[in-house]
Amino acid sequence: MALVEQSLGLCSTCNGRSVCTRRKGIKLPVLFCEEFDDATSLKSEHPPVSVIEEEEPNLDTAMGLCCNCKNRDGCSLQHSPGGVWHCEAYC
């Protein structure tokens, strides 16, 4: 008749149970062990999914009157540093 291994507390889930020398004389469940290690590897079962980078939308950097001017698409002043605050062509 084969002996069934009884639950020995932490030992039943320890990664080092096959090489542990402290287990030989244990009769009660182990509740604390300085050598206990149940860490799992960080490797995933699934391969990493490649992320498709989306193009960033063009940000509207127009400042001043150019923000809502109807002529801004053809105007050469819209990229002025600091924005346009006085314009005769504004509509």
N, C-alpha and C positions, 0 to 999 in steps of 0.2 A: 504494500500500500504506500503510495507516494505521499510525502508530507506536503501540505499546502502551506505556503508562506503566509504567516499571519501579518496583519497590518502593524507596522512598527512606527506609526506616526509619520514624522517628517521623512524617514528613510524610504517610504514607499514612493515618494515623488522626487527624491534627490538624484541629481545627475551623476554623483560619485558613488552610488550604492554598490556598484559592481566591484569597486576597488577599495571600499571602506574597510579599515581594520577594526573600527570601533563596534561594528554591528555584530561581531561574533558572539559576544556574551550578553547581548541585549534580550531581555524578556518582557519588558514593559514598553509601551509606545514612547518614542522619543518626541519631546515637545520643544527642545532647544538643542541646537548643535551649531558650534562656531564654523564648522565646515560645510554646512548645508548650502546647496546650490541648486536652485530650480529654474535658473535663467534659460530662456529660449533664444535661439538665434534670431537675429534681425532680418534674415533673408526671407523674402516673401515667396509664397508658392507661385504667385503670378508674376510674369515679367513686367517691368515698369512700363507704363503707358507713356508714349511720347506726347508731349504737350505742343499743340500747334499754337504758335504765337500769332495773335491777331494784330493786324496793323492798327496803330493808334489813330484815332480820327484826327483830322487836322483841327487844331485848336484855333479859335478865332482870337487873334491877338490885337485886333484893331481897337484903338482907344479913342476916346473923345467922340466927336460928331460922326466919325466913320462907323461906329458900332451899328447905327440904324439908318445910314444914308442909302438911298436907292441908287446912287451913282458909284458906289464903292468898288464894284467889280472892274470898272475901267479907269478908276482914278489912281494917279501915281502918288498921291499924298497919304494914302491909308497906312503906309508903313513908316511914317515919320516917327522918330523916337519921341516918346512922351505924348503922342496922339495929336490930333488936329482939333483945335478948339475954336477957330475962326475960319470959315470957308464960304466963299461966294457961290460955289457949286452945290452946296448942301441942299438936299431935298428929301 
